[in-house]
Structures are given as C-alpha cells and as structure tokens.
Amino acid sequence: MSEGLEPPRREPCLDEDAATPMRRMAARLVDVALFALAYFYWYIVFAYAVWWLIVLARGQTPGKQVLGLVAVKSDGTRFGWGRMFVREVFKEIYWSVTFGLGVIVDIILLVLSDQPRTVADRVAGSTIVHVPSG
C-alpha cells in the first residue's frame, strides 16, 4: 500500500452496532450541558455553533461525537449535513410542540421498542449506532 492511503473504513452494522438507549441519553445530556454552557457564556455560542455545523456534516451532534455515536441511513451509510440538520431541527420542534412530552415518548421508544429509534429517527429514516474509536 502506498504512503498516505488509508484502508477503507468499515461502515457500522445496524444490528451489531446499534447504540444503547443509555449511550443515546448520555449523548443528549452532553448536548444539553453544552447548550446550557453556551446560554450562560454567550461567547461560547459562536464556537459551539461552528462545531455543531462541522460535526453535522459527519452525521453527529457534538454529544454524539463525544460518545462515538453516528446517525446512519437504513442502508448503513452516514447521514450528510442537510439530512442531519433536518433531523435535529425536527427533533427540537417536536419536543417543543409537545412541551417536553416528546422526550418521554422517545425514552419509551428507546427502552421498550424492538427497534431503538426515536420519533425523529423514524421520521428521518435514521438509526444511531456506536462506532468504537480506533
């Protein structure tokens, strides 16, 4: 193999690599904590917004990036920026319109469903998987 070329990366397998409900809830807590920090320290808002846009291109929010989670389509390929942005905006609107009850519905779906996917996952056609680093 010539220098500078990387071997092909293995795409996550939906069955074997499905993210656990606890890992997904932890990623959400990281997102909320980062948002709270940005709210209280407004000068972080710009840096967080830039980070958020960069990682959305990889199919992740900052919390998902920290915990090694990635949004993938039903065929196992990663979400792109646009689709991930729509998924995240839909999720926030859904949770706001339901006055937070959407969070409870999502937790119930993650814990009790045979397919651990939230309402936003089902609408956007995504599955969140854990991709171990390394």
Protein Blocks (a to p, Z undefined) as FASTA:
>chain_A
ZZhiacddddddfklmoccfklmmmmmmmmmmmmmmmmmmmmlmmmmmmmmmmmmmnopa
fklmmnopacddfkopacdfklmmmmmmmmmmmmmmnnommmmmmmmmmmmpmbdcdfkl
mmnopacddddeZZ
